[in-house]
Amino acid sequence: MFDSHVFQRVRKTLSNLETERGLRVLYACESGSRAWGFASRDSDYDVRFLYVHSRDWYLSLDQGRDVVELPLSDELDVSGWELRKALKLLRKSNPPLLEWLKSPVVYHRDPMFATEFSTLAEEFYSPRRCFAHYLHMAFGNWRHYLEGRERVSLKKYLYVFRPLLACRWLERKLGQVPMLFSELVEATLEEAEVRQALDALVQRKQAGDELDEAAPDEVLSRFVREELTRLDALKEPQDSAGDVEELNRFFRRYALAGMS
């Protein structure tokens, strides 16, 4: 699924960004369905990266834009966050950012940066914030795509089950939520009938089936309704907090180093 041609295209794109925009990519990975493990053959490649500007960019009066977003091109969806923005989100234990660090597909990594950033992610990890994020996502996707509909896009069940099982993972205190959907399923879904229906759906999507609109799957829908109600009534996990000054020191070190 990730052949050398794709890696070369992604790395070339990132290299061009560094040259054209005067930035340095510190970490780049795959996100979305290809990293979650239930992509179809025609799924886009969702490339996400973290970067730092030159020293002068940080010493200017006007703060520039803190994201890079390229137009979708030949299945490549490329976007990145500037380091200051990333650290602010890390302070809030931002789940998508935490997931990037656990991606099974890494296009580029500065070894020292990746190690130190991952350590900071552990220190600022907040089960409470992550649980609230995933539960909100599960409710939102359920209501927007599936609830009360006579015909549904079957693949949308996967986008409800992933955050739903992430909540189960956090409830069981298994640590930070993994990227791979199969790991979530294996650790948190014991209901055999539901597991069978979900596995069949994943296999169809991986095989390239379009998963067009169809009648709702009652086994999956019933589980989602019951589990959303149960999780919503749970007491949120305990929280933790790191030292913000540690983030400041980390930021200054990389921002002041600039392009060196």
N, C-alpha and C positions, 0 to 999 in steps of 0.2 A: 504493500500500500504506500510505502514511503521509499520510492526508488531514488537512485542517485541523481536522476534528472531533476526531481522536485527539490532536493537539497541544494543543488547547484543554482537553480532559479531563485530560491529564497535567499541564499547567501549573496548572490549577485545583486538582488534587489536591496538588501541591507547595506551592501558595500556602496552602491550608488547613492543611497540616502546619506551615508556618512560623508561622502565627497560633496554632494550637492547642497546639503544643509548644515555642514560643519558640526556634526555631532558624532558621538562615539557610542555604538551599541554595546551594552554590557551583558545583556541576556536576551535570548530570543527562543521561543518555543512554539509548539502547536497547541491550539486550544480548540474547543468545540467538539463536534461529534467524532472527528478523527482521533483526537486525544482521549475521548471518553470510551472509544472502542465500539461504537455502533454506527460508523459511517457507511454509506453506500458508495458504489464506485464513482458516482458523479458528485459527491459532496465537495464543497469548497475546502481549501486549505486555509484555516484561520490562524494566521501568524501574528503573535503578540510579542512585543519586545519592550525592554527598558533601556533608556539611553541617558547620556549626560552631554551637555553642551560645552563649548569652550569656556574658559574662565571669564572672558570679557562679557559673555552673554549674561552671566550672573551678577556682574558688576555694573550693568546698565541701569539707568533710571527707570525705564519702562520694562516691566516684565513681559516677556514674550509668551506665545502660546505654548502650553505644556503638553500637547498631544500631537502626534503625527498620524494622519489617516490618509491612506492612499486609495484611489478609486479601485473597485473590484476589477481585476484583470486576469483573464485566463485562469479562473478558479483560485486565484490568490487574493485573499482578503487580509491586508496588512495594516496594522495599527500599533502604536506604541505610546508609552507614558514616559514623560521626563522624570528624572530622579526625584526632584522635590515632591512632585505630585504623587509618585509611587510611595514615598516614605510617609506622606500624610495619610494615604490610604492604608498603609501597613499599620500605622498607629491605631487605626480603627478596625484592624483585623479583617480587612476586605477579602471576602472569600474567593472571588475570581483571581485576585493577585496571589493568594496562597496556593490556589490550584495550579497556576502557571509554574510555580516552583517545583511542582510534583509531576509535571508533564512527562510522559514517556518518550516524547519526541522533542529534543533540544537541537536547534539549528546553530546556536552560538552561545558560548558562555565564557565570561572572564572568570577563571577559576577562583581567584581570591574574592572577587565581588560576590559571586554566587554563594560561596561558603559563608561569608559574613552576613549577607542579606538573609540567607536561610536561618542563620542563628538569631537574627533580629526578629524574624517571623515567628520563631518559637517563643521568644520572650514576650511578644505583643499579641500572641494568639488568644483570642477571646471566644470560648465556646458559646457564650450568651449571644454575642453579636452574630456569629455564624449560624446558630440555630434560628434566630429571628430572620436572617436573610433567606435561608433555604425554605423555611416555612412560608414566608411571604411569597417566594417564587412559586412554590408548589400550589398554594391557593390561587395565585394569579393565573398561572397556566391552566389550571383546572377550570376556573370560571370562564376564562377567555376562549379556550379551545374545545372543551369537552362537556361541561355541565349543562344538562337540560337539552342537549342537541339530539335530533333524530339521526343525523349523519355527522360523522366526525372524521378527521384525518388521523388514521391509526397511529402514525409516528409521533403524534403529540403526546401519547401516553408515556413515551420515553422521557419527554421533557417535564412530565409531572412526577414520574417515578424517581428520576435521579435526585431532585431536591428532597423528595419525600424520604427516600432511603438515607440520604445524607443526614436528615434529622434523626432517624433511628440510630445511625452511626454515632452521632453526638450524644444522644440519649444514653447509649451504652458506654460512653467515655472511652472510645477506641482511638482517640487522638484526632489529628487533623484529617479532614475528609480527603480521601484519595481521588485521583483523577479518573481512574478506570471504573467504568460502570460495573463490570463483572466482579470487581473486588467488593463493591458496595453490596451487590446482590448476594454474593457468597457469604458475606459476614452478617447480613441483616434480614434476609428474606427466607423465613422457614416455611411459610405457607405453600404447600406443594402445588395446589391447583393454580395459585397466582403465579408461582415460579414457572410452571409449565407454560402458561399463557404468555408470560413476559419473555421467556426464552424463545418461544416461537416467533414473537414479534421482532426481536433483535435479529434472529437468523434470517428472517425475510428481508429486513432492511439491509443487512450486510450482503445478502445475495443480489441486491440491486433492485428488488421489487419496489414499485412506485409507492405502495401503501396508500392508494387513493382513498377517497372518502368511502366509509362503510357504516353500517350500524354499530353503535357502541359495543364494546366487549364488556358484558355484564360482570364477568369475574373480576376484571381489572377495575371497572368503575366502582363496584361495591367495595373493594379493598381501599381504593382512594378515598371514598366518602368516609368510611369508618376510621381510617388512619388519620385523616385530616382532623376529624373531630377529637380523636384521642390525643394527638400531638398538641392541638391547640389548648387543651386543658392542662397540659403538663406545666410544672414549675420549670422556669428557665434554668439552664445550667449555671453553675457558679462562674464568676468572671475573674479575670486577672488583668494586671496592668504592668507595663514595662516602664523603664526610665526614659522619658522623652529626650533628655539631654544626650542620651546615647545615640538617638537618631540624628540629633543635630551634629554631633561630632562626626558621625559616619557621612552625613551629607557634605559637611565642609571639606572633608578629606577628598572626596571624589569631585566635588564642584571646583575646588581650588586647584586641583591637579589638572583640570581642563583636559586638553587633548593629549597630554603627555602620558 
